Amino acid sequence: PDEVEPYRHSSFVMGVPQHLFLNGVRVEVDKPLGNQQKWLIVAPTVYYKGKRGSWFSPRRLMDGMEGVGLDVMYRYYPSWRAGGGGGYLSAGGGVRYVSFRYSGYRWDEYLQDDLTFYRYDTGTWRRQLTTANIKFTLGYQKVFKGHFAIDLFVGAGFKQTFVKQPADVTIIFNNNPENFDYTGLLLIGGIRFGMGW
């Protein structure tokens, strides 16, 4: 009997649930580059938090946040399995912009009778972070019934963050990788799931 030709996918649309912990929604679109071993992944992310506090990571001063990000990755499957999936290597990078809204006590400067005075008063301000990153990952993708896909991946990378905030505001953060304002080496891990056609 004739062999059935393996299903050739033209795209995958994948969700990345761990970004929910950062008040983000990320979707990754995978497109093959000529064959089923080489893929381009375009991953837009939207961040939003409309009120103070967070179920995952409460921050008392932060009133909300808005932001967007975009990552582009190249992925290579050394031995693409019939029907899709298998082990892979990927590399790429991206950018992110996030604006945080804060309120709390701050030093307010004002001029009276040609003298400069300072008062400790409540106020609101914004803290804007622009981030660039590069990363390398390896993982494994399994495709079920020709369409449903799930990935597990680990890797490493580097992130550089640029901070813009009012000069009279001091916000102290630990330089931990889970913070948005972190600069340094990254350890990466996660899961993706979605559909392929």
C-alpha positions in Angstrom: 0.0 0.0 0.0 1.0 3.6 -0.6 2.4 5.5 2.4 0.4 8.4 3.7 2.4 11.6 3.5 3.0 13.3 6.9 0.9 16.3 7.6 2.8 19.5 6.7 1.9 22.4 9.0 1.7 26.0 7.6 1.5 27.6 11.0 1.0 27.2 14.7 -0.7 29.6 17.1 0.5 29.1 20.6 -0.3 30.6 24.0 2.3 31.1 26.8 0.5 31.0 30.1 3.4 31.9 32.4 3.1 35.5 31.2 -0.2 35.8 33.1 2.0 36.0 36.2 3.4 39.3 34.8 -0.1 40.7 34.0 0.6 39.9 30.3 -1.0 37.9 27.5 1.4 36.5 25.0 0.6 34.7 21.7 3.3 33.1 19.5 2.8 32.6 15.8 5.1 29.9 14.2 5.6 29.9 10.5 7.9 27.5 8.5 10.8 28.9 6.5 10.7 26.7 3.4 10.6 23.4 5.2 9.3 21.8 8.4 12.7 22.0 10.1 13.2 25.8 10.1 10.6 28.1 11.7 10.2 31.8 12.5 8.3 32.6 15.7 6.8 36.1 16.1 5.5 36.7 19.6 3.6 39.9 20.6 2.7 40.5 24.2 0.3 42.9 25.8 0.5 43.9 29.5 -2.3 45.5 31.5 -3.2 45.9 35.1 -6.0 48.4 35.9 -5.9 48.6 39.7 -3.7 48.4 42.7 -2.5 45.0 44.0 -2.2 41.7 42.2 -3.2 38.2 43.0 0.2 36.9 42.0 2.6 39.6 43.2 1.0 42.4 45.4 2.8 45.7 45.1 1.2 48.2 47.3 2.5 51.3 45.6 1.7 50.3 42.0 -1.7 51.5 40.8 -1.6 49.9 37.4 0.4 49.2 34.3 0.2 49.2 30.5 2.7 47.9 28.0 3.6 45.9 24.8 6.4 43.6 23.8 7.6 41.8 20.7 10.0 38.9 20.4 11.2 37.2 17.2 12.9 33.8 17.3 14.4 31.4 14.9 13.8 27.7 15.6 15.5 24.6 14.2 14.3 21.0 14.6 17.3 18.7 13.9 14.9 15.8 13.2 11.3 16.9 12.5 9.0 14.1 13.3 6.4 12.9 10.9 3.2 14.8 11.7 5.1 17.5 13.5 7.2 18.2 16.6 10.4 16.9 18.1 13.4 18.4 19.9 14.4 21.9 18.8 16.9 24.7 19.3 16.0 28.4 19.1 17.6 31.8 19.3 16.3 35.4 19.0 15.5 38.5 20.9 13.0 41.2 21.5 12.0 44.5 23.0 9.4 45.6 25.6 7.9 48.8 26.8 6.0 49.0 30.1 4.6 52.1 31.9 3.8 51.7 35.6 1.5 54.0 37.5 2.3 54.7 41.1 1.0 56.8 44.0 2.4 57.5 47.4 4.4 60.0 49.4 7.1 62.0 47.6 9.0 65.2 48.1 7.3 68.1 46.4 9.4 71.1 45.5 7.7 74.6 45.3 8.8 78.2 45.2 7.5 80.9 47.5 9.0 84.4 47.9 12.0 83.4 45.8 12.8 80.6 48.2 12.6 76.9 47.4 10.7 74.8 49.8 10.1 71.0 50.0 7.1 69.2 51.5 6.4 65.6 51.9 3.1 65.1 50.2 1.1 62.5 48.4 1.4 62.3 44.6 1.2 60.2 41.5 3.9 59.4 39.0 4.9 57.1 36.1 7.9 54.8 35.8 8.7 53.8 32.2 10.8 50.7 31.4 12.2 49.9 28.0 13.9 46.5 27.7 15.9 44.6 25.1 16.8 40.9 25.3 18.5 38.1 23.6 17.9 34.4 24.4 18.7 30.9 23.5 16.4 27.9 24.3 16.1 24.2 23.7 12.9 22.3 24.0 10.6 19.6 22.8 7.3 19.9 21.0 4.6 17.2 20.8 1.8 17.4 18.3 -1.4 15.4 19.0 -3.9 14.3 16.4 -2.0 16.4 13.8 -3.1 19.8 15.2 -2.9 20.2 19.0 0.6 21.1 20.1 2.4 21.4 23.5 6.0 22.6 24.1 8.3 22.5 27.1 11.5 24.6 26.9 14.5 25.8 28.9 17.3 28.2 28.1 19.3 31.3 29.0 19.6 34.9 27.9 20.5 38.5 28.7 18.2 41.4 29.4 19.1 45.1 29.5 16.5 47.6 31.0 16.4 51.3 30.7 14.4 53.2 33.3 12.8 56.6 33.1 11.1 58.1 36.2 10.8 61.5 37.9 14.0 62.8 39.4 12.4 63.4 42.8 11.1 59.8 43.2 13.2 56.9 44.5 11.9 53.4 44.1 14.1 50.6 45.5 13.8 47.2 43.9 15.9 44.1 44.3 17.7 43.3 41.0 15.9 39.9 40.7 15.2 38.3 37.4 11.4 38.2 38.0 11.3 42.1 38.2 10.5 44.1 35.1 13.5 46.4 35.8 16.1 43.6 36.0 19.3 43.9 34.0 21.5 40.8 33.7 21.6 37.1 32.8 18.3 35.2 32.5 17.3 31.6 33.1 14.3 30.7 30.9 11.8 28.0 31.2 8.2 27.5 30.3 5.4 25.8 28.5 3.4 26.7 25.3 0.3 25.1 24.0 -1.9 25.8 21.0 -3.0 24.6 17.5 -1.3 23.9 14.2 -2.7 23.8 10.7 
